[in-house]
Amino acid sequence: MSNMPCRIEPRRTRRDRAFTMDDWFVWGGGLVEEADGLALYFECWPRDATFKGWVTHGRIWRASAESPLGPFHAIGEVNLLGSAPELSAAFNPMPVASEGKTHVFFTGTTSAEDYWSARNSQRLGLAVYQGSDLIDVRYPLIDTAGPARALMTSNPSAAVTKNGEWVIVFKQVAKGEPPKGGRVSIGLARAMSPMGPYEIDPAPILGQTGNSFAFEDPFIFADGDGVSLLVKDMSGEVSGVKGGIVQFYSDDLIHWRDVNDAVVKREIHWRNGDTETPERLERPFLWRDKSGSGVMLLAAKWAERSALLPTPVSVEAAQ
């Protein structure tokens, strides 16, 4: 094992494997190996709700996957909203497989009145599936009380450390002037079970100083003796690339250092040689196998269309 981070090198995005659905915006998601094969959990919402409709009309769907690069075949909406009466929308799914179950960490809202009321009602949740059956839901899994003292929490991602501890990272917006609130930061909470209870670290791990909106869309994964974190670099203050995906590493979950340059710049290199810069490129999820190959899922938006892009990467373990 090593206290050095792995190195992630992007290869080329394959245009023929971009995942879209007619009449729907398709956005972030994650892959997990289940009993009947590889599954993709992703978020989507009707196109007629406009792009901002993610927070009021967001749904989590499941798709089968022929490989981590796709193609993906949509199966349908997971049975979630009806299981928690207060939920009006659900999105940001990040699945983790454990003990024969799929734990889907997600963001939910409890208000569909308008964009800002829905945005500010965001809280983290957890849905547990065995096959296609929903067997448990915890919502809110982590509320805004306690050390978070936040207006809202969203964008969860979870990993299991070498000590068997479950760690969740998430976006939090501090209370402040309405409707946006205050500083955006990345929080961390831990528990000895995926169901909790979770203890929130007193201080954010990223974003507590400097730019008031430096990072979002965290994705955490076990990496050697420590953990790595992929985040969207909102202003480019770390990588020099506004909206690029950067990697941080920690061996104690307290002290974090940035690693190399941007893992992914805000551009897409298509298989035919074309390069383009979408309006948005975010929501990273990293799939790895034992051979050192990997796939990073990224959500991309151009004007009024979107896609989920599987991007081949190499994942070189630290020596």
Secondary structure, 3 states (H helix, E strand, C coil): CCCCCCEEEECCCCHHHCECECCEEEEEEEEEEECCEEEEEEEEEEHHHCHHHHHHHCEEEEEEECCCCCCEEEEEECCCHHHCCCCCEEEEEEEEEECCEEEEEEEEECCCCCHHHHHCCCEEEEEEEECCEEEEEEEEEECCCHHHCEEEEEEEEEEECCCCCEEEEEEEEECCCCCCCCCEEEEEEEECCCCCCCEECCCCCECCCCCCECEEEEEEEEECCEEEEEEEECCCCCCCCCCEEEEEEECCCCCCEEEEEEEECCCEECCCCCEECCCEEEEEEEEECCCCEEEEEEEEEECCEEEEEEEEEEEECCC
